[in-house]
Amino acid sequence: MVRAVALRRPVDFDDCAALDARDPLATLRDGFCLPEGVTYLDGNSLGALTHSARRRLLDVADGGWGRRLIGGWSEGDWLEAPARVGDRIGALVGAAPGQVVVSDSTTLNLFKLASAALVLRPQRGAVVIPRDDFPTDRYVLAGLGARELRTPERGGLAGAIDGEVALVVLSHVDYRTAELADMAAVTQLAHDAGALVLWDLCHSAGALPVALDACDVDLAVGCTYKFLNGGPGAPAFLYAARRLHDRLRSPIQGWFGHGDQFGFGDRYEPAPGVARFLTGTTGMLGVAALEGALDVWDGVDLAAVRAKSMALGDVLIDLLDGRCAGLGVTVASPRDAARRGSHVALRHPRAGVLADRLAARGVVTDFRPPDLIRCGLTPLYTRFVDLWRAVEVLREELGGGR
Ligand SMILES: Cc1ncc(COP(=O)(O)O)c(C=O)c1O
């Protein structure tokens, strides 16, 4: 088992402070607007506001919309925004330029790409998604009208993928337990059976290095409001491998995905490349906030982000083991940092009440029924001392005393 932080005794407050003092990413926290007195461990649900997102939002409102009015579309850089911002996200998920755009929500992007994938495999009637995968993914897949929906356990994918399968969909990081799937191996498994694979990167983009091109992934979607800090309801992204572009058709033939959008012609002709998956008018305020938020990533080494995320997880688990032992809370995430994404889930029979009590004391986590509390670890702004405080408050709430 890989331990990102190796100590022979339980972690204490001084260890946490020392880890913060030598954290190479520590100054990035200054880029965020974090409220005083709040220990925020929910950036895996909604990332924090960055100063750069706030500035860009105001710029586009005052300077763009406010001053240029409709000219923002014709003279400005708004029409190129989905591809421009898509390429910036592509750089964070291992995609060469021209394969990622931002548009719509994750749900809608999943629908568009999964529908397009099924058309590429007309003889095959089955689609596969792990039964515990995120609900919207399962609902969308169930609604596609495939002859057979296979829902194996996450660990039982191999047995469910055969020559009948058109498409495999799964989350790279499990939203409940943070278990990390092996992208290269699962993609290979699907390809060996002749199936396409679509990865959900909601809990990976900005949380850990992703290698879409290197793993030969076909399709991927993800949101930008978690680890990418794009803001509530920020536009999602989608990835389609360049080798598939010419053959993929979006089920939503919107004018933003048309090859000659302002020709206003009678017939729909898809735009070349991944832009064919755009639908309607880009939500420019949302894209502006996201584009600003991405500035915090300039010059950031994703390997350092991953190293810190693993260390944060290890320290949190050590603190729980050392300070909450016997108080009824157990770790539901993999203990091996190499198999864990960027949150740690705790199991407790009264998790919902506990999460509310923590929030009332300024420790923000989230509750996932029936019995999980998720603690999000966002390496750009989570400190090791935040984990210390969270565990101390948890220990008190569990009756462990001060
Ligand atoms: C793994 C995963 N997929 C999909 C979604 C939903 O995406 P959206 O609401 O942006 O469509 C979420 C939301 O939290 C998620 O965690």
The ligand as a Gaussian input file, in Angstrom:
#p B3LYP/6-31G(d) Opt

LIG

0 1
 C      -20.222000      11.671000     -11.240000
 C      -21.264000      12.688000     -11.614000
 N      -21.831000      12.646000     -12.823000
 C      -22.782000      13.537000     -13.185000
 C      -23.193000      14.530000     -12.315000
 C      -24.311000      15.456000     -12.696000
 O      -23.975000      16.396000     -13.585000
 P      -24.887000      17.637000     -14.015000
 O      -25.820000      17.966000     -12.912000
 O      -23.884000      18.701000     -14.261000
 O      -25.605000      17.239000     -15.243000
 C      -22.600000      14.627000     -11.058000
 C      -23.021000      15.694000     -10.126000
 O      -22.615000      15.812000      -9.020000
 C      -21.621000      13.678000     -10.700000
 O      -21.050000      13.708000      -9.477000

